[in-house]
Amino acid sequence: MALEIDPRWAFSVFLLSVRLGVLLALTPILSGTSVPAPVRVLLVLSLTLFTVSALNVTPIAVPTGIAQVLFATLTEAAVGAVLAFGIFAAFAAFSVAGTLLDIQIGFGIGSVFDPVTRRQTPVLATAFNLLAVTAFFAMDGHHALMRGIAYSLQQLPPGAFFTSLSVIPVAKQFGVMFLLGIVLVAPAVFCVFLAEIGLAMLSRVMPQLNIFVLGIPVKIFVGLSVLVLSMAYVAPVMGKIFLSIFTYWEEVLG
């Protein structure tokens, strides 16, 4: 009994696996080194097989030579990298927020070793990165991500490339990383700023006090207290951050 495989189906699976592999490898969703490589490969292949079978995905053309296969592979890798930037910038907003608050309250002085990225990372930046991944799955972002992948296949079938790639969506998504990142911790940063003003006035009235030693615990207490109190109101901001991923995809793919 001979097993016959449709060349168009096999080529679709190969190209889509390249797109999804690059997309997930360049984003915090699957880029952690703690995830074993076989698990990542199996996950990408499973998503690829289910997507190709469910959506009846077909490539724009079946290559007849090695050069065409290589060109199509590089094209899919480029598409995956462009789409991955939207996710990367959205998750980077949380890292920007944590790093900014770390610097303001003094946690930037002491960093912890992150076993995932294998580098020294500020305390609150690490906490915000974990919060980002948790909130993404809690808000059904993974379901929206799969719908976005299906939309990308409708706009750009395997083997196709962007007809016109504008830098405007890229610049807007880059701005989201800083704007919404600052909004996440704006109340805490503002209150820490007010605390620094109060400490500066206190140092003028009582110059014998060591304001540096006194200011560190005060800023930590104010910053963390306001951060905890404001966490109940950041859900809409996190929703806007994750929504910016698919807004970016729609503008890039449109």
N, C-alpha and C positions, 0 to 999 in steps of 0.2 A: 504494500500500500504506500504510494508516494504522497508525500506531503507537499501540497502546492501553496505557495505564498505569493500573494499579489505584490508585484514590485512597487506599485504606487502606494499601497498600504505600508509596506516595510519602509519605504523612503519617507513617508509621512511620519512614522514613529521615530525614525532617526532624527529628522530635522526638528520635530517638536521636542524631543528629549534634549537636544542642544539648546533650544530656546528656554525651556524650563530649567535646565541645569544651570545655565548662566544666570537666569533670573533669580533663582533661589540661592545660588552660591554667592552672589554679590549683595545680598540683603541679610539683615539680622535674623530672619526667620529660620534659615538653615545654614548660616555661615559659621556657627560655633564649632570649634574643633572638638568639643566634647561629644558631638554626634558622630558615631562611627561612619567611616566612608561607605561601607556596604549598605548601611541603613539609608544613607542619603541617595545612593544610586538606586536602591530598590524603590524608594519613595518616588523619585523622579520617573522611573520606568513605569510604575503603577499608575501614576497620574497621566502619563503619556498614553498608555494603552487604553485607559478608561475614556480619556478625552477624544482620542482618535475614533474609538468605536462608537461613542455616544453621538458625536457630532459629524461623523462620516467625513473626516478631514482628508483632503487630497492636496498634493502639492501642485504648484502651477505647471510643473513639467518634470518628467523623469529624465535624469541626466544620462548621457551616453558616454561620458568619459570621466576620468579622474579630476580633470580641471573643473568641470561643471559641479561635481560633488564637493570639491574643496570650496568653490565660490559660494555654493548654497549653504555650506556649513558656516563659513565666515559671515554670511549674511544673517543667518539665524542667531549667531552669537552676538552680532551687533544689535539686532532687534532686542534680544534679551537684555543686553547691557543698558540700552536706552530706557526700556521699561523698568529695569531694576533701579535706575536712578530715582524714580518717583518714590519707591518704597524706602530707599536708603535715606533720602532727604527727609521724609516724614518721620522715620525713626530717629534721625539725627536731631530733630527738634527736641526730643526728650533729653538727649545727651547734652545739648546746648543749655537747656534749662537747668539740669543738674550741675553742670560745670560752673555756670554763672552763680548759682547759689552757693556752691562750694567755695568759690573765691570770696564771696561777700561775707560769709560767716566764719571763714578761716579754716574750713576743712581742706582747702586746697594745699595747705602746708603738709598735711600727712595723707599719703595715698595708700591704697591697699593694692595688693597684687591680685589681678583678675586672672584666674586660671583658664578662662575661655579665650580671651584675647591675648593672654600671655604678656601683659604690659601693666604698668602702674596706672590705675584709674582712680579718680576722686570718688569718695564714698557716695555722695548723693547722685553723682552721674551714673554709677553702677546701679543704684536703687531705681533711678528713673528708667534706665534701659530695661531692667526686669519688669517694671511697671508697664512699659510700652508693649512688650510681648504679651504680658498677661491681659492687658486691656484690649489688644488686637483680637485675641481669640474670644474674650468675653463679649465683645461687641459684634461677633460673627464676621470679623474681618476676613477670616479664611474662606468663608462662603462667598463673600464679595470678591475676593481675590480670584476664585475659580470662575466666577461670572466675567470678571475682567479678562482673564485668559481666553475664555470663549469669545469675547468681543474682539480681542486682538486677532484671533484666527479668522473671524469674519472680515475684518478690515485688511489684514495682512496674512494670506494663506502661507503655508510653509514654502520657503524659497523666494518669497516676495520681500521687497524692501520699501522703505518709506519713499513715496513719490516726492514729497517736499517736507523736509525736517526743519522746522523753525526753531530758533534759539529762544523765542519768547516764552513758550511753556517751560523750558528748562530754567530760564531766569526767574520765572514766577515761582516755580517749585523750590528753587534755591532760596528765594526770599521767605517762603513759608517756613523753612528750617529755622531762620532767625526770629522772624516776627512772632509766630505762634510759640516758639520755644521761650521767648521772653515773657509772653502772656501767661504761660503756665506758672511761672514763679514771680510774676509782677507784684502781688500783694506782699509776699515775704521779702523780696528785695527792697521794696519801698519802705517797709517797716524797719528793716535793718538799716536803711539809709537814715531814717529818723532817729534810730538809736545811736548812730554814729554822730549825728548832729548834737544829740543830748550829751554824749560823752565828751564831745569837743567843748561844749559850753561848761561842762563840769570841770574839765581840765583847766579852764581859764579861771574858774572860781576857786578851785582847790588844786593848785599846781603840785602840791606834795603827793598827790595820789599817782600811782603807777597806772595810767589809763590803758596802756597796752595789756597788762595782766588782767585788769578789771574788764576791759572791753571784749576779750575773747569769749568768756562764758556768757556775758550779756548778749552778744550778737548771736551766739549759738542758741541760747534759750529763746530769744525773740524770733529768730529765723525759723527754727523747727516748730515752735508753737504756732506761728502764723501759717506755716506750710501745712501742718496737720489740720488746722481750722479751715483752710481754703481748699483742701482736697475734695470736699463735697461739691465744690462749684466748678471743678476743672473738667468734669465729664463732657460738657459741650465743646470745650476746647480740644479735648482728645478726639472727639467725633469729627471736628473740622480738620484736624491733622490727618486722620485716616481717610477722610473724604477727599483731601487734596491729592491722594494717590490716584484715584480714579478720575478726578477732574484732569489731572495731568495726562493720564493715559488717553482720555477722550480727545484732548486737544492735540496730542502728538499723533495719535492714530487717525484722527479726522482729517 
